[in-house]
Amino acid sequence: MAVVKTIDLVGVSSESWRHAAQEALAEAAKTLRGIEAMEVLETSCNVEGNEIKEYLTHVRIKFRIDR
């Protein structure tokens, strides 16, 4: 029997929403084994002086629990 666990993260990037998602995945991969999927739940940004300062991507990482 397999169990898949999920965690939600928000990646941050000064480049793009895609890069922010990649940052979240890279950070998760440092401590999690068995990552199988990632959903992009939401994108947003922080604005400063009428310009985008940071891109934010809310993701859900799915990984298999290894016993």
C-alpha positions as CSV (number, residue, x, y, z in Angstrom):
1,M,0.0,0.0,0.0
2,A,1.3,3.5,-0.9
3,V,0.6,6.8,0.8
4,V,1.2,10.1,-1.0
5,K,1.7,13.2,1.2
6,T,1.4,16.8,0.1
7,I,3.0,20.1,1.2
8,D,2.3,23.6,0.0
9,L,5.1,26.0,-0.7
10,V,5.4,29.5,-2.2
11,G,8.4,30.0,-4.4
12,V,9.7,33.5,-4.9
13,S,11.7,34.9,-7.9
14,S,12.6,38.2,-9.3
15,E,12.5,36.7,-12.8
16,S,9.2,34.9,-13.4
17,W,6.4,32.8,-12.0
18,R,7.9,29.7,-13.7
19,H,11.3,30.4,-12.0
20,A,9.5,30.8,-8.7
21,A,7.9,27.4,-9.1
22,Q,11.3,25.9,-9.9
23,E,12.7,27.5,-6.8
24,A,10.0,25.9,-4.7
25,L,10.6,22.5,-6.2
26,A,14.4,22.8,-5.8
27,E,14.0,23.7,-2.1
28,A,11.6,20.8,-1.5
29,A,14.0,18.4,-3.2
30,K,16.7,19.3,-0.6
31,T,14.8,17.5,2.2
32,L,12.2,15.3,0.5
33,R,12.6,12.0,-1.3
34,G,10.2,10.5,-3.8
35,I,8.7,13.7,-5.2
36,E,6.2,12.6,-7.9
37,A,4.2,15.7,-8.9
38,M,3.7,19.4,-8.4
39,E,0.5,21.4,-8.9
40,V,0.6,25.2,-9.4
41,L,-2.2,26.5,-7.3
42,E,-1.9,30.2,-7.6
43,T,0.4,32.9,-8.9
44,S,0.7,36.5,-7.6
45,C,3.3,39.2,-7.3
46,N,4.6,41.9,-5.1
47,V,4.6,45.4,-6.6
48,E,6.8,48.4,-5.8
49,G,6.7,51.7,-7.6
50,N,4.3,50.4,-10.3
51,E,6.6,47.6,-11.2
52,I,6.7,43.9,-10.3
53,K,9.3,43.4,-7.6
54,E,8.8,39.6,-7.0
55,Y,6.9,36.8,-8.6
56,L,5.2,34.4,-6.2
57,T,4.0,30.9,-7.2
58,H,2.0,28.8,-4.7
59,V,2.6,25.1,-5.4
60,R,1.6,21.8,-3.9
61,I,4.3,19.2,-3.9
62,K,3.3,15.5,-3.9
63,F,5.7,12.8,-2.6
64,R,5.4,9.1,-1.7
65,I,6.0,8.2,1.9
66,D,8.7,5.6,2.1
67,R,8.6,3.3,5.1
